[in-house]
Amino acid sequence: MSVRECRRVKLNPDEILFLKGSSGELGVVKAAKDIQIFIGMPEGEEIVQFLQDEDLIAVSAFSTGEKAEKGIKCMIHFLREQGSPIIVLPKNHPTSKRLKMVVSCGDIIRLDCNIQPGTHPEQDILCACEDLSGVEISAYDGGVEIKGTSDFSFEKNIIKKC
């Protein structure tokens, strides 16, 4: 994908779309059913993100290759099939530097390399590698729309159980 391109990609519930940069990858799937994602907040509260079948679940990995892709698929399985919660860390938490993956979900997800991983409860923004920064992914019926100013590649695969 090149500068200022907008592309629509069909995405079935059993498929995963990988956006690949040189230093990180992002996996995107449809929620595939109406689900609730619980989000643990730093203040001790818990909020609920309600997703419909066409909404997106995105996992950003700060590495590339087979190991990153397997981790992304497993995280999606934990969220979509196991109901695992998302944990938001307080700003400047030392664990943020050790995160290998971060998650976002909703109908629009904006990627940004200038935020601290794991510290943003807003589900429309997600920390990503520099190559993917500035990309916006929107859900539409049967697919995703990708708008961006970055150069990256993408591929679609059937998602299998972790």
Secondary structure as GFF3:
##gff-version 3
##sequence-region A 1 162
A	DSSP	beta_strand	5	10	.	.	.	ID=ss1
A	DSSP	beta_strand	15	20	.	.	.	ID=ss2
A	DSSP	beta_strand	25	30	.	.	.	ID=ss3
A	DSSP	beta_strand	35	40	.	.	.	ID=ss4
A	DSSP	beta_strand	46	51	.	.	.	ID=ss5
A	DSSP	beta_strand	56	61	.	.	.	ID=ss6
A	DSSP	alpha_helix	66	80	.	.	.	ID=ss7
A	DSSP	beta_strand	86	87	.	.	.	ID=ss8
A	DSSP	three_ten_helix	94	98	.	.	.	ID=ss9
A	DSSP	beta_strand	101	106	.	.	.	ID=ss10
A	DSSP	beta_strand	108	112	.	.	.	ID=ss11
A	DSSP	beta_strand	125	127	.	.	.	ID=ss12
A	DSSP	three_ten_helix	130	132	.	.	.	ID=ss13
A	DSSP	beta_strand	136	140	.	.	.	ID=ss14
A	DSSP	beta_strand	143	148	.	.	.	ID=ss15
A	DSSP	beta_strand	153	158	.	.	.	ID=ss16
###
